[in-house]
Amino acid sequence: MDNTARRDAGLPYHYDDPAIMDGQLAWQNKLWEYNQTKPTERERRAELLKDMCAEVGDGVHIETPLHASNGCRRVHLGKVIYINAFMSMVDDAEI
């Protein structure tokens, strides 16, 4: 079983496996872009969240900085959610 399958099964895995890290860095780049937005760029933030997250409902607002080990790609958010600054998620599994 490779490290990606081990991670997805909730088993211990080697975080520095290139098969995992290459994708992770691309998702973290999207997260970095989100964190560089201005507070007034609400539409851009909403677009980025929908691109980054597994699921985003209407009316979601997340203050920056936001941190997530996999750039939020396994984060599911419902509707009308406000998350204050300095949120940190370990999205190695679904949240």
C-alpha atoms as a printed R data frame, in Angstrom:
   type eleno elety resid chain resno       x      y      z
1  ATOM     1    CA   MET     A     1   0.000  0.000  0.000
2  ATOM     2    CA   ASP     A     2   1.456  3.374 -0.971
3  ATOM     3    CA   ASN     A     3   1.420  6.436  1.274
4  ATOM     4    CA   THR     A     4  -1.530  8.049 -0.503
5  ATOM     5    CA   ALA     A     5  -3.675  4.976  0.110
6  ATOM     6    CA   ARG     A     6  -2.425  4.772  3.711
7  ATOM     7    CA   ARG     A     7  -3.353  8.432  4.330
8  ATOM     8    CA   ASP     A     8  -6.776  8.005  2.725
9  ATOM     9    CA   ALA     A     9  -7.408  4.926  4.889
10 ATOM    10    CA   GLY     A    10  -6.539  6.872  8.051
11 ATOM    11    CA   LEU     A    11  -3.352  4.884  8.607
12 ATOM    12    CA   PRO     A    12   0.087  6.286  9.455
13 ATOM    13    CA   TYR     A    13   1.906  7.501  6.351
14 ATOM    14    CA   HIS     A    14   5.108  9.333  5.397
15 ATOM    15    CA   TYR     A    15   4.139 12.981  4.906
16 ATOM    16    CA   ASP     A    16   7.228 13.725  2.801
17 ATOM    17    CA   ASP     A    17   6.368 11.223  0.051
18 ATOM    18    CA   PRO     A    18   6.667 13.181 -3.244
19 ATOM    19    CA   ALA     A    19   3.395 11.625 -4.446
20 ATOM    20    CA   ILE     A    20   1.645 13.384 -1.561
21 ATOM    21    CA   MET     A    21   3.710 16.573 -1.356
22 ATOM    22    CA   ASP     A    22   3.493 17.571 -5.030
23 ATOM    23    CA   GLY     A    23  -0.285 17.814 -4.918
24 ATOM    24    CA   GLN     A    24  -0.238 19.316 -1.451
25 ATOM    25    CA   LEU     A    25   1.996 22.186 -2.533
26 ATOM    26    CA   ALA     A    26  -0.309 23.064 -5.428
27 ATOM    27    CA   TRP     A    27  -3.268 23.263 -3.013
28 ATOM    28    CA   GLN     A    28  -1.229 25.311 -0.560
29 ATOM    29    CA   ASN     A    29  -0.465 27.765 -3.374
30 ATOM    30    CA   LYS     A    30  -4.215 28.338 -3.779
31 ATOM    31    CA   LEU     A    31  -4.504 28.876 -0.047
32 ATOM    32    CA   TRP     A    32  -1.636 31.372 -0.167
33 ATOM    33    CA   GLU     A    33  -3.475 33.250 -2.919
34 ATOM    34    CA   TYR     A    34  -6.606 33.380 -0.754
35 ATOM    35    CA   ASN     A    35  -4.615 34.738  2.177
36 ATOM    36    CA   GLN     A    36  -3.238 37.552 -0.027
37 ATOM    37    CA   THR     A    37  -6.678 38.947 -0.849
38 ATOM    38    CA   LYS     A    38  -7.879 42.231  0.586
39 ATOM    39    CA   PRO     A    39 -10.870 42.252  2.960
40 ATOM    40    CA   THR     A    40 -12.858 44.164  0.317
41 ATOM    41    CA   GLU     A    41 -12.311 41.472 -2.339
42 ATOM    42    CA   ARG     A    42 -15.367 39.490 -1.265
43 ATOM    43    CA   GLU     A    43 -16.205 38.098 -4.705
44 ATOM    44    CA   ARG     A    44 -12.624 36.972 -5.313
45 ATOM    45    CA   ARG     A    45 -12.517 35.302 -1.890
46 ATOM    46    CA   ALA     A    46 -15.768 33.481 -2.617
47 ATOM    47    CA   GLU     A    47 -14.395 32.255 -5.975
48 ATOM    48    CA   LEU     A    48 -11.177 31.045 -4.396
49 ATOM    49    CA   LEU     A    49 -13.006 29.220 -1.604
50 ATOM    50    CA   LYS     A    50 -15.180 27.395 -4.132
51 ATOM    51    CA   ASP     A    51 -12.049 26.438 -6.067
52 ATOM    52    CA   MET     A    52 -10.095 25.364 -2.966
53 ATOM    53    CA   CYS     A    53 -12.691 23.535 -0.884
54 ATOM    54    CA   ALA     A    54 -14.464 20.261 -1.517
55 ATOM    55    CA   GLU     A    55 -17.790 21.991 -0.885
56 ATOM    56    CA   VAL     A    56 -18.845 25.569 -0.090
57 ATOM    57    CA   GLY     A    57 -22.400 26.777  0.464
58 ATOM    58    CA   ASP     A    58 -23.677 30.310 -0.059
59 ATOM    59    CA   GLY     A    59 -22.786 33.015  2.438
60 ATOM    60    CA   VAL     A    60 -19.453 31.587  3.641
61 ATOM    61    CA   HIS     A    61 -16.915 34.127  4.891
62 ATOM    62    CA   ILE     A    62 -13.488 33.186  6.251
63 ATOM    63    CA   GLU     A    63 -11.143 35.838  7.626
64 ATOM    64    CA   THR     A    64  -7.463 35.590  6.775
65 ATOM    65    CA   PRO     A    65  -5.090 34.116  7.540
66 ATOM    66    CA   LEU     A    66  -6.488 30.663  6.969
67 ATOM    67    CA   HIS     A    67  -4.250 27.599  7.295
68 ATOM    68    CA   ALA     A    68  -4.862 24.053  6.097
69 ATOM    69    CA   SER     A    69  -2.327 21.313  5.494
70 ATOM    70    CA   ASN     A    70  -3.884 20.399  2.142
71 ATOM    71    CA   GLY     A    71  -5.141 23.824  1.156
72 ATOM    72    CA   CYS     A    72  -8.767 23.092  2.142
73 ATOM    73    CA   ARG     A    73  -9.345 20.519 -0.609
74 ATOM    74    CA   ARG     A    74 -11.021 18.143  1.860
75 ATOM    75    CA   VAL     A    75 -13.032 20.805  3.684
76 ATOM    76    CA   HIS     A    76 -16.835 20.806  3.343
77 ATOM    77    CA   LEU     A    77 -18.638 23.990  4.399
78 ATOM    78    CA   GLY     A    78 -22.401 24.491  4.597
79 ATOM    79    CA   LYS     A    79 -24.300 27.749  4.154
80 ATOM    80    CA   VAL     A    80 -23.970 31.060  5.996
81 ATOM    81    CA   ILE     A    81 -20.756 30.359  7.893
82 ATOM    82    CA   TYR     A    82 -18.403 32.919  9.415
83 ATOM    83    CA   ILE     A    83 -14.929 31.788 10.468
84 ATOM    84    CA   ASN     A    84 -12.711 34.254 12.281
85 ATOM    85    CA   ALA     A    85  -9.001 34.816 11.579
86 ATOM    86    CA   PHE     A    86  -6.288 32.261 12.303
87 ATOM    87    CA   MET     A    87  -8.385 29.175 11.536
88 ATOM    88    CA   SER     A    88  -6.129 26.160 11.157
89 ATOM    89    CA   MET     A    89  -7.297 22.813  9.775
90 ATOM    90    CA   VAL     A    90  -5.517 19.505  9.303
91 ATOM    91    CA   ASP     A    91  -7.395 18.375  6.220
92 ATOM    92    CA   ASP     A    92  -5.508 15.155  5.622
93 ATOM    93    CA   ALA     A    93  -8.988 13.623  5.903
94 ATOM    94    CA   GLU     A    94 -12.451 15.052  5.236
95 ATOM    95    CA   ILE     A    95 -13.597 17.912  7.489
